[in-house]
Amino acid sequence: MIRYLASRIFQGLLVLFALYTITFFLVKAMPGDPFTGEKNIPEDVKRNMREQSGLNDPLFIQYLNYPKAVLLEGSFNYSIKKKRPVVDIIAQAFPASLALGVSALIFAVMLAIPIGVISAFRRNSWVDYSGMAIAMIGICVPSFVIGPLLQISIATHIPALRIAGWDSPIDILLPAITLGLGTAAYLARLTRGGMLEILSQDYIRTARAKGLSTSRIMIVHALRGGLIPSVAFIGPAFAALISGSFIVESIFQIPGMGQHFVTAITDRDEFLVLGLALFYGFLVVVMNLVADLLVGFLNPRVRLAELDA
Amino acid sequence: MPLLEVDNLKVRFHTRNGIVRAVDGVSFAVEKGETVGIVGESGSGKSVTCYSLLGLIPMPPGKIEGGTAMFDGQDLLSLTEKQLSKIRGKRISMIFQDPMTSLNPYLKISTQLTEPLRIHDGLGKSEALDRAIAEMDAVGIPDPKKRIHSYPHEFSGGMRQRVMIAMATITRPEILIADEPTTALDVTIQRQVLDLIKTRQEELGSAVIFITHDLAVVSEVCDFVNVMYAGRFVERAPVGNLFREPRHAYTRALQASIPALQTKGEELYTIPGRPPDLRKEITGCVFAPRCETETREQCLTDHRPELVEVTPHHWVQDCPGCLGRWAR
């Protein structure tokens, strides 16, 4: 188990390094630099500012300097535009995105798993068709449509809800629904597919031949295997949800991370882009690992294979 | 009165490509402690016959169109799902063909083995576990105290089939339905599993319905044999009669295809052609296109041949073509 974890962590570090490399060169490939703007700054002042940020060093040195600072000093450098440490910016914005993402995931799971299970159990019935039709709509309709629709149709009529803002706990409701709906839709379809796969297995027939009740067959015999595709999907999906959504956070005016992903690029704020990319990469790696461990917990055959490896 | 009496069972599958008459008027009876065989090719309706008794065919597309199956004064075919599930796995239990896929890979053997006891007999956890360990011992699984906490993938195919048998016999059922229990196993293991089923049957006094396509197996385990073809029984007889004097061309062809009974070095006999498409309405003798008797021209074409009793307890479809001398 420890060996497995160690090798997975090592793999994760490799992934992060590859991610860093790609992001670094993509950022460098962008035209302009952090000091390009409408203000006309004299060339020698610009050179001075670049010098301060270490942007005048040869490319290869810059490429090595960043990971060196990260590993040796634990420093993710500072945002050139905002003149604040990258870590501070993420630390300030992440809690809102995290709260929103967790709520969205809870909403998605609570909605999607039951719909998926019931659709699979009653396949080709009206329950199944309507459940899957709604899921299809959920996948197709983008959040910048759902968000305003919720604001108009719900928030304007219920006094407790506000159209936008991030002050009281209830403000999380509508953005969480908006953010979670797409995930829920995808999750419902995955759950249905996973359950259908399991329900067609011989051992479900065995369970029926033993005289088990339908609910026991569903919960004890089918759910465990049927949820595996969903669990594997939830891992990376969770990373995506908690790292912030520019659209949802803009619509509902939430001070999360989403805005930084966009502005960092338009500002050519190199270190902020790198920091955000690595942070997101880190979340994906960790969540994937968690998901794989959960799948191993659910599936004894996988558990065995992992221990052998 | 027989333990189970199936009368004129008809099962159809309403598929997109037409109605499949999987079981078309089948009748048989099972006495206490008796072993009844149902033999036939793949797709002849053997399994569907037994699955429909326990409500295990998928409905839809499957539908039981007629018939009765009297078991202890009640008609299995008209019971509700709830009533039926009290009988399934308790008084009538099943062993399936492929032990690799018939056990749940996600659950420990202990869970799967104690399940019937816990739901049917209301036993507590530790009591059920003790019974399950004893049952594993009875089916010849070594070191059951330890092995019971394993997962199915930690067992070999033969051992898994033993677990299946233990699971089916743990509630001491009156009828055990064995659906090709040896087909998926190694030849060396087949023997052991057959012996095990017989032993358990004798110990528990259960009746067994044995579904197989292997006549050699039938000759060893069955008391009475029903030969099934295209959803109907073509011949029914006590096992001795069936092997001594098979009447129907299909039964004789099946016997001729047992490799062990053929001369060494000769090409193995196979029945020509394929089983008929059960989606098509058949008017005459179903076996006519594959019949190899001298009299095959006389096979019925205008109506289906009826089962008639030629000697006591020996029934055969009354088709003049199929009953004639074999051409080979």
Boltz contact constraints between the chains, C-beta under 6 A:
constraints:
  - contact:
      token1: [A, 202]
      token2: [B, 101]
      max_distance: 6.0
  - contact:
      token1: [A, 202]
      token2: [B, 102]
      max_distance: 6.0
  - contact:
      token1: [A, 203]
      token2: [B, 102]
      max_distance: 6.0
  - contact:
      token1: [A, 203]
      token2: [B, 103]
      max_distance: 6.0
  - contact:
      token1: [A, 203]
      token2: [B, 104]
      max_distance: 6.0
  - contact:
      token1: [A, 206]
      token2: [B, 102]
      max_distance: 6.0
  - contact:
      token1: [A, 208]
      token2: [B, 56]
      max_distance: 6.0
  - contact:
      token1: [A, 209]
      token2: [B, 56]
      max_distance: 6.0
  - contact:
      token1: [A, 209]
      token2: [B, 88]
      max_distance: 6.0
  - contact:
      token1: [A, 209]
      token2: [B, 94]
      max_distance: 6.0
  - contact:
      token1: [A, 210]
      token2: [B, 89]
      max_distance: 6.0
  - contact:
      token1: [A, 210]
      token2: [B, 115]
      max_distance: 6.0
  - contact:
      token1: [A, 210]
      token2: [B, 116]
      max_distance: 6.0
  - contact:
      token1: [A, 211]
      token2: [B, 85]
      max_distance: 6.0
  - contact:
      token1: [A, 211]
      token2: [B, 88]
      max_distance: 6.0
  - contact:
      token1: [A, 211]
      token2: [B, 89]
      max_distance: 6.0
  - contact:
      token1: [A, 211]
      token2: [B, 90]
      max_distance: 6.0
  - contact:
      token1: [A, 221]
      token2: [B, 104]
      max_distance: 6.0
  - contact:
      token1: [A, 224]
      token2: [B, 106]
      max_distance: 6.0
  - contact:
      token1: [A, 225]
      token2: [B, 106]
      max_distance: 6.0
  - contact:
      token1: [A, 300]
      token2: [B, 151]
      max_distance: 6.0
  - contact:
      token1: [A, 301]
      token2: [B, 153]
      max_distance: 6.0
